[in-house]
Amino acid sequence: MSENSALNFKDYDKLERKCFCEKLENFLLIEHDFVEGSLVVSLNAPFGSGKTTFLSMWKDDFEGRKKMDEKLPTAIILNAWESDYCGDPLLSIVASLIHVAETDEPKEAASRLKLLRDAAEDIAWFSIGSTNSTFSKWAGIDPLAGVKLAKEKKESKKPKVLDFVTLYEKRTQSLQKLKAALRENFGGEHPKVFIFVDELDRCRPDYAISYLETIKHVFDIHGLVFVLAVDYGQLESSAKALFGEGLVFSEYFRKFVQRSFNLPMPSEAGLESLARHYAQNYIEKQNKRMSMIKMPDAVDRITELSLALKMTPRQIQEVFRIVGHTSIGNVDTRGGLYWCIGSALILMASLKVSSQPYYVSLGDESETPENFAAFLLSLFKPKEARWWFSVYATSSQRQINDLPGVFQKTGLSGKDEPIDLNPFTQGWGSYSYAGLPKIYQEIESASTFAQK
């Protein structure tokens, strides 16, 4: 879903998170009154959990409501990872806020905006100067040499004194000037801007920490609200890579954020809704793709595995991509895939995305039946585990000795409980000789079952 830039709760809230959004926004609007500077909170979830989509829908919702109520804060999204290569989070954040001021402020506020622009320009010279040596070595170009050709007004703002004490003092003065301009434009009793920071945990460790420090020391303005969407574990790893494994990250992170929230885990109904959305986009797409999977319960099977394997929304999306491509058909294709092939394809695609070792061991048939049965029983109740094991057991190129004994010994079936695998054997058709290894080869070679 994150591939679409025009996201909204009405069409894209498949995981039913709008209610959480409303509660969180209400908390931020009230809690802002109880902090002296900016309010900073973190929104925690693993990679692929839908943080970017959530922030995009929230921003869209803000924009829709602001058209009817101009007193509402403006919401912006900053992708920290996209600005990582620039090396200066300060200028990235300031540039976005200047754009907000230009868009939202009335004409009579032009003088305040000019002060902000001038202050940002002063700081920019220090940023250029501090990175000049590194940039020159990397690019073979001296940016300050080019600056000499700039207009006299800009030239007058470039630091000319080279002793570090004076440079430090001038930079400190420029920062104070910038903070005063920020306070003039965005300070106030009520929040003026909600700043959603995304992809911070994907940045280089030094840049991620610099981003946090910048928010804390420069943008601590009452009137600004920051929501940092992060993978807490990944951000912790970044901090420890910089400061050492002995860092107590929970205490360190508390210096920057007042509260931390977890993005709600998807419900079963939410995952099913998401799966059906992906089915329309990746398995069947008008004039683009015709799937050979004709199983009426294909989406239910993927949802079942998604819940059992605790897959993130991004992982579910990838499963549908794999299934959609591998099962692609064409006008010459007659009928569809046997239902066991479709089920096994769903199983292998799910394991490739979330449990790679089992995907490989099933593909090269090095996995033992007992071990795979134990794995399935760790995910499902015996009845569901028995169903998936039956798909696996009837697909093997090699004969599994004493198959009824495996069912009973592993707990897949009760003592003397009859095991009828005929429907599964028939469900493979002529592909039972190849089974999972064949599917593994198709996935790994970007091939499809429809290819000759």
QUICOR-V577639 format. One record per helix or strand of 3 or more residues. SS is the DSSP state (@ for helix, = for strand). FROM is the first residue (numbers start at 1). TO is the last residue. Records with the same first field share a line. If there is no record, write none. Layout:
# QUICOR-V577639
SS: FROM-TO + FROM-TO
This chain:
# QUICOR-V577639
@: 9-12 + 18-34 + 51-66 + 84-86 + 89-104 + 107-139 + 143-147 + 152-157 + 164-186 + 200-202 + 205-217 + 232-243 + 249-254 + 268-283 + 298-308 + 313-326 + 339-354 + 356-363 + 369-379 + 382-393 + 403-410 + 422-433 + 435-444
=: 39-44 + 74-79 + 193-198 + 224-230 + 259-262
